[in-house]
């Protein structure tokens, strides 16, 4: 097994704070979807912006992730939720 980091891949020391940008159609739906994913975990959600015509909105979710697997699992679970259009 290669213990050297992959070229171009940043070295991240866990646990660490992580922020996801989450885009959807309705802020309240986004908050509900996020709550389902992070239930029981300390987190912070902050409104980011709304599109000029009000079709989309985005929020930032910040929480501590324990490992790369934890970070990726949260990302995948958020992406699967039909109330969420995109996760960055």
N, CA, C and O atoms as a Tinker XYZ file with bonds, in Angstrom:
   352  protein
     1  N      0.846000   -1.182000    0.000000    73     2
     2  CA     0.000000    0.000000    0.000000    64     1     3
     3  C      0.888000    1.240000    0.000000    63     2     4     5
     4  O      1.858000    1.299000    0.755000    81     3
     5  N      0.583000    2.201000   -0.807000    73     3     6
     6  CA     1.356000    3.423000   -0.946000    64     5     7
     7  C      1.028000    4.373000    0.188000    63     6     8     9
     8  O     -0.118000    4.800000    0.329000    81     7
     9  N      2.025000    4.710000    1.001000    73     7    10
    10  CA     1.772000    5.619000    2.123000    64     9    11
    11  C      2.028000    7.076000    1.744000    63    10    12    13
    12  O      1.726000    7.982000    2.521000    81    11
    13  N      2.582000    7.305000    0.554000    73    11    14
    14  CA     2.822000    8.662000    0.079000    64    13    15
    15  C      1.523000    9.266000   -0.451000    63    14    16    17
    16  O      0.723000    8.565000   -1.069000    81    15
    17  N      1.308000   10.569000   -0.212000    73    15    18
    18  CA     0.106000   11.201000   -0.768000    64    17    19
    19  C      0.163000   11.201000   -2.291000    63    18    20    21
    20  O      1.241000   11.248000   -2.884000    81    19
    21  N     -0.998000   11.149000   -2.907000    73    19    22
    22  CA    -1.086000   11.180000   -4.362000    64    21    23
    23  C     -0.755000   12.584000   -4.856000    63    22    24    25
    24  O     -1.161000   13.570000   -4.241000    81    23
    25  N     -0.011000   12.682000   -5.975000    73    23    26
    26  CA     0.303000   14.007000   -6.506000    64    25    27
    27  C     -0.976000   14.794000   -6.806000    63    26    28    29
    28  O     -1.919000   14.257000   -7.387000    81    27
    29  N     -1.000000   16.046000   -6.413000    73    27    30
    30  CA    -2.157000   16.898000   -6.671000    64    29    31
    31  C     -3.264000   16.767000   -5.647000    63    30    32    33
    32  O     -4.198000   17.568000   -5.640000    81    31
    33  N     -3.177000   15.772000   -4.782000    73    31    34
    34  CA    -4.206000   15.577000   -3.760000    64    33    35
    35  C     -3.729000   16.230000   -2.464000    63    34    36    37
    36  O     -2.655000   15.893000   -1.966000    81    35
    37  N     -4.515000   17.162000   -1.911000    73    35    38
    38  CA    -4.056000   17.848000   -0.698000    64    37    39
    39  C     -4.020000   16.901000    0.496000    63    38    40    41
    40  O     -4.821000   15.970000    0.585000    81    39
    41  N     -3.106000   17.139000    1.391000    73    39    42
    42  CA    -3.042000   16.374000    2.637000    64    41    43
    43  C     -3.970000   17.051000    3.643000    63    42    44    45
    44  O     -3.820000   18.237000    3.937000    81    43
    45  N     -4.916000   16.301000    4.160000    73    43    46
    46  CA    -5.876000   16.837000    5.131000    64    45    47
    47  C     -5.702000   16.074000    6.430000    63    46    48    49
    48  O     -5.703000   14.843000    6.436000    81    47
    49  N     -5.554000   16.791000    7.519000    73    47    50
    50  CA    -5.433000   16.169000    8.832000    64    49    51
    51  C     -6.810000   16.149000    9.485000    63    50    52    53
    52  O     -7.442000   17.192000    9.656000    81    51
    53  N     -7.268000   14.953000    9.847000    73    51    54
    54  CA    -8.590000   14.777000   10.459000    64    53    55
    55  C     -8.428000   14.547000   11.946000    63    54    56    57
    56  O     -7.385000   14.063000   12.385000    81    55
    57  N     -9.452000   14.889000   12.740000    73    55    58
    58  CA   -10.672000   15.600000   12.362000    64    57    59
    59  C    -10.359000   17.054000   12.011000    63    58    60    61
    60  O     -9.363000   17.622000   12.457000    81    59
    61  N    -11.251000   17.641000   11.192000    73    59    62
    62  CA   -11.081000   19.029000   10.785000    64    61    63
    63  C    -12.441000   19.625000   10.418000    63    62    64    65
    64  O    -13.374000   18.893000   10.087000    81    63
    65  N    -12.550000   20.951000   10.477000    73    63    66
    66  CA   -13.796000   21.581000   10.033000    64    65    67
    67  C    -13.900000   21.485000    8.519000    63    66    68    69
    68  O    -12.897000   21.584000    7.813000    81    67
    69  N    -15.107000   21.295000    8.029000    73    67    70
    70  CA   -15.330000   21.190000    6.587000    64    69    71
    71  C    -16.587000   21.955000    6.232000    63    70    72    73
    72  O    -17.558000   21.951000    6.989000    81    71
    73  N    -16.575000   22.614000    5.080000    73    71    74
    74  CA   -17.742000   23.371000    4.629000    64    73    75
    75  C    -18.215000   22.832000    3.293000    63    74    76    77
    76  O    -17.431000   22.663000    2.360000    81    75
    77  N    -19.504000   22.568000    3.216000    73    75    78
    78  CA   -20.163000   22.148000    1.974000    64    77    79
    79  C    -21.038000   23.302000    1.506000    63    78    80    81
    80  O    -21.758000   23.898000    2.307000    81    79
    81  N    -20.983000   23.619000    0.228000    73    79    82
    82  CA   -21.928000   24.570000   -0.367000    64    81    83
    83  C    -23.058000   23.725000   -0.944000    63    82    84    85
    84  O    -22.815000   22.809000   -1.729000    81    83
    85  N    -24.278000   24.030000   -0.558000    73    83    86
    86  CA   -25.437000   23.223000   -0.942000    64    85    87
    87  C    -26.431000   24.115000   -1.665000    63    86    88    89
    88  O    -26.812000   25.174000   -1.166000    81    87
    89  N    -26.845000   23.677000   -2.843000    73    87    90
    90  CA   -27.743000   24.455000   -3.694000    64    89    91
    91  C    -29.043000   23.687000   -3.874000    63    90    92    93
    92  O    -29.040000   22.475000   -4.093000    81    91
    93  N    -30.153000   24.409000   -3.777000    73    91    94
    94  CA   -31.462000   23.793000   -3.957000    64    93    95
    95  C    -32.478000   24.832000   -4.384000    63    94    96    97
    96  O    -32.133000   25.957000   -4.746000    81    95
    97  N    -33.734000   24.432000   -4.335000    73    95    98
    98  CA   -34.805000   25.309000   -4.798000    64    97    99
    99  C    -35.400000   26.132000   -3.663000    63    98   100   101
   100  O    -35.869000   27.248000   -3.887000    81    99
   101  N    -35.385000   25.596000   -2.458000    73    99   102
   102  CA   -36.070000   26.243000   -1.338000    64   101   103
   103  C    -35.198000   26.147000   -0.086000    63   102   104   105
   104  O    -34.735000   25.064000    0.272000    81   103
   105  N    -34.980000   27.270000    0.569000    73   103   106
   106  CA   -34.100000   27.286000    1.744000    64   105   107
   107  C    -34.617000   26.375000    2.857000    63   106   108   109
   108  O    -33.835000   25.657000    3.481000    81   107
   109  N    -35.902000   26.398000    3.107000    73   107   110
   110  CA   -36.451000   25.560000    4.174000    64   109   111
   111  C    -36.278000   24.074000    3.862000    63   110   112   113
   112  O    -35.977000   23.286000    4.759000    81   111
   113  N    -36.465000   23.684000    2.600000    73   111   114
   114  CA   -36.235000   22.290000    2.202000    64   113   115
   115  C    -34.770000   21.907000    2.393000    63   114   116   117
   116  O    -34.466000   20.792000    2.818000    81   115
   117  N    -33.864000   22.834000    2.078000    73   115   118
   118  CA   -32.444000   22.554000    2.274000    64   117   119
   119  C    -32.140000   22.325000    3.747000    63   118   120   121
   120  O    -31.399000   21.408000    4.100000    81   119
   121  N    -32.710000   23.153000    4.597000    73   119   122
   122  CA   -32.478000   23.011000    6.036000    64   121   123
   123  C    -33.005000   21.676000    6.551000    63   122   124   125
   124  O    -32.363000   21.034000    7.383000    81   123
   125  N    -34.163000   21.256000    6.067000    73   123   126
   126  CA   -34.721000   19.962000    6.468000    64   125   127
   127  C    -33.842000   18.814000    5.990000    63   126   128   129
   128  O    -33.579000   17.876000    6.743000    81   127
   129  N    -33.390000   18.884000    4.745000    73   127   130
   130  CA   -32.539000   17.832000    4.181000    64   129   131
   131  C    -31.215000   17.741000    4.944000    63   130   132   133
   132  O    -30.749000   16.648000    5.263000    81   131
   133  N    -30.625000   18.881000    5.227000    73   131   134
   134  CA   -29.364000   18.900000    5.980000    64   133   135
   135  C    -29.570000   18.308000    7.364000    63   134   136   137
   136  O    -28.742000   17.530000    7.837000    81   135
   137  N    -30.672000   18.671000    8.017000    73   135   138
   138  CA   -30.972000   18.145000    9.343000    64   137   139
   139  C    -31.073000   16.635000    9.367000    63   138   140   141
   140  O    -30.661000   16.001000   10.339000    81   139
   141  N    -31.619000   16.045000    8.303000    73   139   142
   142  CA   -31.721000   14.589000    8.212000    64   141   143
   143  C    -30.338000   13.946000    8.129000    63   142   144   145
   144  O    -30.118000   12.874000    8.693000    81   143
   145  N    -29.426000   14.583000    7.442000    73   143   146
   146  CA   -28.092000   14.018000    7.219000    64   145   147
   147  C    -27.193000   14.177000    8.441000    63   146   148   149
   148  O    -26.460000   13.252000    8.791000    81   147
   149  N    -27.240000   15.330000    9.092000    73   147   150
   150  CA   -26.298000   15.612000   10.181000    64   149   151
   151  C    -26.926000   15.473000   11.566000    63   150   152   153
   152  O    -26.362000   15.961000   12.545000    81   151
   153  N    -28.055000   14.831000   11.663000    73   151   154
   154  CA   -28.752000   14.723000   12.952000    64   153   155
   155  C    -27.791000   14.222000   14.047000    63   154   156   157
   156  O    -27.069000   13.240000   13.880000    81   155
   157  N    -27.825000   14.942000   15.157000    73   155   158
   158  CA   -26.991000   14.579000   16.292000    64   157   159
   159  C    -25.568000   15.119000   16.231000    63   158   160   161
   160  O    -24.807000   14.947000   17.184000    81   159
   161  N    -25.197000   15.764000   15.140000    73   159   162
   162  CA   -23.845000   16.316000   15.019000    64   161   163
   163  C    -23.906000   17.836000   15.155000    63   162   164   165
   164  O    -24.847000   18.476000   14.684000    81   163
   165  N    -22.902000   18.393000   15.796000    73   163   166
   166  CA   -22.807000   19.847000   15.910000    64   165   167
   167  C    -22.490000   20.389000   14.520000    63   166   168   169
   168  O    -21.542000   19.942000   13.874000    81   167
   169  N    -23.284000   21.348000   14.067000    73   167   170
   170  CA   -23.082000   21.924000   12.744000    64   169   171
   171  C    -23.614000   23.349000   12.704000    63   170   172   173
   172  O    -24.349000   23.788000   13.589000    81   171
   173  N    -23.224000   24.051000   11.662000    73   171   174
   174  CA   -23.673000   25.420000   11.466000    64   173   175
   175  C    -24.116000   25.553000   10.009000    63   174   176   177
   176  O    -23.404000   25.129000    9.098000    81   175
   177  N    -25.286000   26.140000    9.795000    73   175   178
   178  CA   -25.785000   26.388000    8.444000    64   177   179
   179  C    -25.954000   27.890000    8.289000    63   178   180   181
   180  O    -26.550000   28.559000    9.133000    81   179
   181  N    -25.420000   28.399000    7.201000    73   179   182
   182  CA   -25.500000   29.838000    6.954000    64   181   183
   183  C    -26.032000   30.063000    5.542000    63   182   184   185
   184  O    -25.533000   29.477000    4.581000    81   183
   185  N    -27.051000   30.918000    5.425000    73   183   186
   186  CA   -27.578000   31.276000    4.115000    64   185   187
   187  C    -26.476000   31.937000    3.308000    63   186   188   189
   188  O    -25.722000   32.759000    3.829000    81   187
   189  N    -26.384000   31.578000    2.034000    73   187   190
   190  CA   -25.346000   32.152000    1.180000    64   189   191
   191  C    -25.938000   33.148000    0.193000    63   190   192   193
   192  O    -25.622000   34.337000    0.237000    81   191
   193  N    -26.807000   32.656000   -0.706000    73   191   194
   194  CA   -27.412000   33.578000   -1.676000    64   193   195
   195  C    -28.636000   32.964000   -2.334000    63   194   196   197
   196  O    -28.907000   31.769000   -2.219000    81   195
   197  N    -29.361000   33.825000   -3.024000    73   195   198
   198  CA   -30.546000   33.421000   -3.788000    64   197   199
   199  C    -30.337000   33.931000   -5.206000    63   198   200   201
   200  O    -29.811000   35.026000   -5.404000    81   199
   201  N    -30.746000   33.140000   -6.193000    73   199   202
   202  CA   -30.585000   33.573000   -7.578000    64   201   203
   203  C    -31.452000   34.808000   -7.834000    63   202   204   205
   204  O    -32.448000   35.018000   -7.142000    81   203
   205  N    -31.077000   35.628000   -8.826000    73   203   206
   206  CA   -31.829000   36.865000   -9.088000    64   205   207
   207  C    -33.330000   36.652000   -9.300000    63   206   208   209
   208  O    -34.135000   37.485000   -8.884000    81   207
   209  N    -33.708000   35.559000   -9.935000    73   207   210
   210  CA   -35.130000   35.283000  -10.169000    64   209   211
   211  C    -35.750000   34.426000   -9.065000    63   210   212   213
   212  O    -36.930000   34.083000   -9.135000    81   211
   213  N    -34.960000   34.080000   -8.048000    73   211   214
   214  CA   -35.478000   33.314000   -6.922000    64   213   215
   215  C    -35.673000   31.839000   -7.202000    63   214   216   217
   216  O    -36.353000   31.155000   -6.438000    81   215
   217  N    -35.096000   31.332000   -8.277000    73   215   218
   218  CA   -35.278000   29.920000   -8.621000    64   217   219
   219  C    -34.413000   28.991000   -7.778000    63   218   220   221
   220  O    -34.799000   27.851000   -7.520000    81   219
   221  N    -33.242000   29.469000   -7.344000    73   219   222
   222  CA   -32.318000   28.659000   -6.569000    64   221   223
   223  C    -31.819000   29.447000   -5.372000    63   222   224   225
   224  O    -31.811000   30.678000   -5.371000    81   223
   225  N    -31.403000   28.709000   -4.355000    73   223   226
   226  CA   -30.746000   29.338000   -3.225000    64   225   227
   227  C    -29.614000   28.426000   -2.779000    63   226   228   229
   228  O    -29.582000   27.242000   -3.113000    81   227
   229  N    -28.693000   28.994000   -2.026000    73   227   230
   230  CA   -27.590000   28.179000   -1.542000    64   229   231
   231  C    -27.315000   28.491000   -0.080000    63   230   232   233
   232  O    -27.545000   29.603000    0.395000    81   231
   233  N    -26.819000   27.489000    0.612000    73   231   234
   234  CA   -26.418000   27.613000    2.008000    64   233   235
   235  C    -25.057000   26.953000    2.164000    63   234   236   237
   236  O    -24.650000   26.138000    1.336000    81   235
   237  N    -24.367000   27.311000    3.223000    73   235   238
   238  CA   -23.112000   26.669000    3.570000    64   237   239
   239  C    -23.332000   25.865000    4.841000    63   238   240   241
   240  O    -23.861000   26.370000    5.831000    81   239
   241  N    -22.919000   24.613000    4.796000    73   239   242
   242  CA   -22.971000   23.729000    5.957000    64   241   243
   243  C    -21.555000   23.543000    6.456000    63   242   244   245
   244  O    -20.677000   23.117000    5.706000    81   243
   245  N    -21.330000   23.862000    7.725000    73   243   246
   246  CA   -20.012000   23.660000    8.320000    64   245   247
   247  C    -20.137000   22.693000    9.490000    63   246   248   249
   248  O    -21.006000   22.851000   10.347000    81   247
   249  N    -19.263000   21.692000    9.518000    73   247   250
   250  CA   -19.210000   20.751000   10.615000    64   249   251
   251  C    -17.832000   20.118000   10.648000    63   250   252   253
   252  O    -17.047000   20.279000    9.713000    81   251
   253  N    -17.539000   19.410000   11.707000    73   251   254
   254  CA   -16.264000   18.708000   11.822000    64   253   255
   255  C    -16.428000   17.317000   11.237000    63   254   256   257
   256  O    -17.346000   16.579000   11.595000    81   255
   257  N    -15.519000   16.971000   10.326000    73   255   258
   258  CA   -15.508000   15.622000    9.752000    64   257   259
   259  C    -14.365000   14.850000   10.393000    63   258   260   261
   260  O    -13.293000   15.401000   10.644000    81   259
   261  N    -14.605000   13.567000   10.656000    73   259   262
   262  CA   -13.650000   12.744000   11.392000    64   261   263
   263  C    -12.628000   12.050000   10.505000    63   262   264   265
   264  O    -11.553000   11.668000   10.967000    81   263
   265  N    -12.966000   11.888000    9.219000    73   263   266
   266  CA   -12.087000   11.162000    8.306000    64   265   267
   267  C    -12.493000   11.470000    6.873000    63   266   268   269
   268  O    -13.527000   12.094000    6.631000    81   267
   269  N    -11.680000   11.032000    5.931000    73   267   270
   270  CA   -12.037000   11.205000    4.527000    64   269   271
   271  C    -13.316000   10.444000    4.207000    63   270   272   273
   272  O    -14.166000   10.936000    3.464000    81   271
   273  N    -13.454000    9.243000    4.768000    73   271   274
   274  CA   -14.676000    8.460000    4.547000    64   273   275
   275  C    -15.897000    9.191000    5.082000    63   274   276   277
   276  O    -16.938000    9.220000    4.425000    81   275
   277  N    -15.782000    9.784000    6.271000    73   275   278
   278  CA   -16.881000   10.549000    6.861000    64   277   279
   279  C    -17.247000   11.724000    5.955000    63   278   280   281
   280  O    -18.421000   11.950000    5.664000    81   279
   281  N    -16.236000   12.468000    5.513000    73   279   282
   282  CA   -16.463000   13.628000    4.632000    64   281   283
   283  C    -17.146000   13.207000    3.338000    63   282   284   285
   284  O    -18.097000   13.854000    2.899000    81   283
   285  N    -16.671000   12.131000    2.727000    73   283   286
   286  CA   -17.253000   11.661000    1.469000    64   285   287
   287  C    -18.666000   11.105000    1.656000    63   286   288   289
   288  O    -19.521000   11.284000    0.788000    81   287
   289  N    -18.912000   10.441000    2.767000    73   287   290
   290  CA   -20.240000    9.872000    3.027000    64   289   291
   291  C    -21.273000   10.985000    3.203000    63   290   292   293
   292  O    -22.387000   10.879000    2.689000    81   291
   293  N    -20.920000   12.042000    3.917000    73   291   294
   294  CA   -21.833000   13.180000    4.070000    64   293   295
   295  C    -22.134000   13.779000    2.709000    63   294   296   297
   296  O    -23.288000   14.066000    2.393000    81   295
   297  N    -21.094000   13.971000    1.899000    73   295   298
   298  CA   -21.254000   14.516000    0.549000    64   297   299
   299  C    -22.220000   13.655000   -0.277000    63   298   300   301
   300  O    -23.153000   14.177000   -0.888000    81   299
   301  N    -21.992000   12.343000   -0.290000    73   299   302
   302  CA   -22.842000   11.430000   -1.072000    64   301   303
   303  C    -24.283000   11.432000   -0.584000    63   302   304   305
   304  O    -25.217000   11.422000   -1.385000    81   303
   305  N    -24.459000   11.446000    0.733000    73   303   306
   306  CA   -25.810000   11.424000    1.297000    64   305   307
   307  C    -26.555000   12.719000    0.972000    63   306   308   309
   308  O    -27.743000   12.686000    0.648000    81   307
   309  N    -25.869000   13.848000    1.058000    73   307   310
   310  CA   -26.494000   15.116000    0.685000    64   309   311
   311  C    -26.895000   15.101000   -0.791000    63   310   312   313
   312  O    -28.001000   15.517000   -1.137000    81   311
   313  N    -26.005000   14.626000   -1.657000    73   311   314
   314  CA   -26.277000   14.604000   -3.100000    64   313   315
   315  C    -27.484000   13.744000   -3.464000    63   314   316   317
   316  O    -28.177000   14.035000   -4.438000    81   315
   317  N    -27.741000   12.696000   -2.697000    73   315   318
   318  CA   -28.850000   11.782000   -2.986000    64   317   319
   319  C    -30.216000   12.372000   -2.663000    63   318   320   321
   320  O    -31.234000   11.899000   -3.168000    81   319
   321  N    -30.241000   13.401000   -1.826000    73   319   322
   322  CA   -31.514000   13.952000   -1.366000    64   321   323
   323  C    -32.180000   14.734000   -2.506000    63   322   324   325
   324  O    -31.561000   15.629000   -3.081000    81   323
   325  N    -33.438000   14.403000   -2.838000    73   323   326
   326  CA   -34.129000   15.084000   -3.949000    64   325   327
   327  C    -34.384000   16.585000   -3.710000    63   326   328   329
   328  O    -34.665000   17.317000   -4.659000    81   327
   329  N    -34.288000   17.043000   -2.462000    73   327   330
   330  CA   -34.486000   18.469000   -2.176000    64   329   331
   331  C    -33.222000   19.281000   -2.481000    63   330   332   333
   332  O    -33.246000   20.512000   -2.484000    81   331
   333  N    -32.126000   18.573000   -2.737000    73   331   334
   334  CA   -30.841000   19.218000   -2.987000    64   333   335
   335  C    -30.481000   19.055000   -4.459000    63   334   336   337
   336  O    -30.479000   17.946000   -4.992000    81   335
   337  N    -30.182000   20.160000   -5.096000    73   335   338
   338  CA   -29.811000   20.133000   -6.514000    64   337   339
   339  C    -28.330000   19.842000   -6.712000    63   338   340   341
   340  O    -27.961000   19.086000   -7.611000    81   339
   341  N    -27.475000   20.439000   -5.876000    73   339   342
   342  CA   -26.041000   20.291000   -6.065000    64   341   343
   343  C    -25.310000   20.485000   -4.737000    63   342   344   345
   344  O    -25.744000   21.256000   -3.881000    81   343
   345  N    -24.185000   19.767000   -4.581000    73   343   346
   346  CA   -23.340000   19.909000   -3.400000    64   345   347
   347  C    -21.914000   20.159000   -3.891000    63   346   348   349
   348  O    -21.401000   19.438000   -4.747000    81   347
   349  N    -21.298000   21.175000   -3.341000    73   347   350
   350  CA   -19.903000   21.491000   -3.707000    64   349   351
   351  C    -19.036000   21.423000   -2.464000    63   350   352
   352  O    -17.829000   21.653000   -2.540000    81   351
